Amino acid sequence: MNTMPKGPQGQKRPADVIGNAVHIARIATGEEQETSLKQPAKRKSGLAGAKARQDNTTAEDRSEIAKKAAAARWG
């Protein structure tokens, strides 16, 4: 039994290496569309939320948030 593997976002991928290479080539040439976003509305609302956060915070606040994030990531 040969099951179809899942990609990082749960999308279906061909089980064999050659089939996967052909699939990627089709995406690169535009013959197929990558459907990695199952719910594109979530991305749209996320972008709207990011804009709202940017409008509601000062440059100094954003700088402090970025410094804390960098310290947590690299600290």
Long-range contacts (C-beta under 8 A, 24 or more apart in sequence): 7-36, 8-36, 9-36, 9-37, 9-38, 10-38, 11-35, 11-36
